[in-house]
Amino acid sequence: MKELQDILLTLPPIRLMNASNEDYVAINISSSNSALHGFNVASSKEWELYIDSYIKDRHAKIAYGGYLEVRDIYNRSSHFNDTSDEDRNIHLGIDFWTQAGTVVSAPLEGVIHSFKNNTNYGDYGPTIILEHRIGDVKFYTLYGHLSLDSIRYLQKGKKIQQGETIGYLGDAFVNGDYAPHLHFQLVIDIENYEGDYPGVSSKERLEFYKRNCPDPNLLLKLSH
């Protein structure tokens, strides 16, 4: 992992959406945020109202954050809590909360590794995984909670240029029942997954996933 981290640190800041640095504001949706106790976190509509208000109050366009946050929101879905001793509630990517339909661009050139509509309640919904190579180092980027149109005409192995549009944010009807957002994650070893990879870890598995899924901000370099 250190080799990939060193490479990413040498790259200029990357943006996945058409916004300037001033348009981003950091947000905390971890279990420690008492503001989340004031509404029903199981309701995508109430989440959307909270996110929209948070962004507007700060004169921003996109709220972001979440790498390694411990989140209560996953308690609403058995998809993340399928065993009694390994509940998954530690977030492994960065989320970008903004309007449905927002364009998502490829951060680097690569190829389409796989794609899938992950339809479990609370899951990614439409998801794309890109494969990248920088020198001899191979890694993957995952984009979850997209629109259905984002994966409708894709082909595995298709070349993608840096900055090319790869998809659009989906709404709650297709994105796993969340307020519109992008889940962006780095993965070193995709294992045998196709169009999917765990985006939330249990405490017991966290050390493995921290090694395999480094902080996406190494690439993005957001500084709020």
Secondary structure, 3 states (H helix, E strand, C coil): CHHHHHHHHHCCCCCCCCCCHHHEEECCCCCCCHHHHHCCCCCHHHHHHHHHHHHHHCCCCEEEECCCCECCHHHHCHHHCCCCCCCEEEECCEEEECCCCCEEECCCCEEEEEEEEECCCCCCEEEEEEEEEECCEEEEEEEECECCHHHHCCCCCCEECCCCEEEEECCCCCCCCCCCEEEEEEECCCCCCCCCCCCEEECCCHHHHHHHCCCCHHHHCCCC
